[in-house]
Amino acid sequence: MAELEIINLGADPHERGLVHGQTFPAQIRENIEIYLKRFAMAGNDRDAVLRGGHDWARRIKDFDAEYAVEMAGVAEGAELPLEQIAVLNARYELAYLSSLSETRGNLDAAEQRDGCTAFAALPEATHGGGN
């Protein structure tokens, strides 16, 4: 199993995004491509999805300005357009909207699964010695 990389993102939303983008630019690009392919499988034009990123960036900013600042930092750090980061952050909404308007077949259950992954870091357990 690959080692889990731990990075200190800082408290400032722009700094958090910047460090994230600078640390994982290849992974962010790969993730964007994965979702653009999924959207295409649902019948969405790649360029139209990316053009829609402007609207998603605005919606996210209207909803949570700090979130938008962090996304802008990710975009800057990964050297990607903000619209691509917005599309990635709106992937669930885009997939849901695609499934509502889909006319060219259905994605199977494995292709529809999406969501965030969470983990917890606990103190290392001590073994033996009466602890």
N, C-alpha and C positions, 0 to 999 in steps of 0.2 A: 504494500500500500504506500502511496506517495506521502511524504511528510507534509503535514499541515503547516503552511506558512503563516506566521503571525506578524502583522505589521501594526505600527502605532499610527493611527490616522489623525490624531489630534482632535481638538475641540471645535475648531472653526469649520463651518460647513464647506467653505471653498478649499481649505487645506485638506480636509478629509477626502473630498473628491479628487483633488490634484494628486495626492499620494496614491490613492486607489488607481487612478488612471495611469500614472507613471509606473506603478508596480506591475500591473496586469494588462498592458495594452493588447497583447496577442490574444489573451483569453477573452477580453471584451470584444475584440473584432470577431473572433470565432463564434462567440455567443450571438452577436448580431446576425452573422451569416446563417446560423442554425435557425433563428426565428424567421428571417426573411424567406428561407426555404420552406418552413412550415406554413407561412402565410401564402406563399405561391402554391403550395399543395391544396390550399383551400380556395384557390382561384383568384388571389389578389395579386395585382401587378406590383412588382418590386419597386419600381420608380414611384408609383402612386403611394405605396406605404411610406416610403422615405419622404416624399413631399408632405405627407400628413404629419410628419414629425414636428413641423412648425406648429401645427395646431395642438399637438400633445404637449409640446414644451410650454405653450401658453397656458393650457389647462392646468398643468402641474404647477406652474408658477402661481396661478390664481388660487389653487387649492392650498399650496404650502410653499411660500417663498424660500424658506431655508432649504427645502428639498431641491428646488430649482437651482439654487446657488451651488449645492453639492453636485448636482448633475453637470452643471457648467464646469466645475472643477475636474470631474471625471473626463469630460470631453477634452478639456485643455490638456490634461495630463496624458491621455491616450492619443492625442493629436487626431481627434475625430470631430466631425460636425455635431453640434448639440442635438440636432434633429435625430441623429442615429441613436444617441443615448436616450433621448425621449421615447423613441419607438421601442427600444429595449425595455425601458421602465413601464411602458404601457402595453407590454406584450400580452398580458392577460386580457385586458380590455379589447385589444385588437383581435385576439383569438376568439373571444366571446362574440364580438360583433361579426367576425367572419363566419362563425358557425350559424348565426342567425340568418345571414343573407346568402349562405352557400347554396349554389345551384349545381355544382359539379361533383356530386358524391360526398360521402362523409369521411372524415378522418377516423381511423380506428381508435380504440380507447388508449392505446399506448401513445399515439401521436397527440392526443388531447391532454394528457397529463401535464400539468405544469404547476409551479408553485415555488415557494422559497424553501430552502433547507436551513435548519437551525441546529445548533449543537450547544452543549454546555461544557464548561471547563470546571472541573471539581478538583479540590486538593488531592494530591496523591495519597492513596491509602497507605498506612503503615502496616507492616506485616510482622507478626510475632512480637516478642518483648513485652507483652502485657499492655500494649497501647490500646 
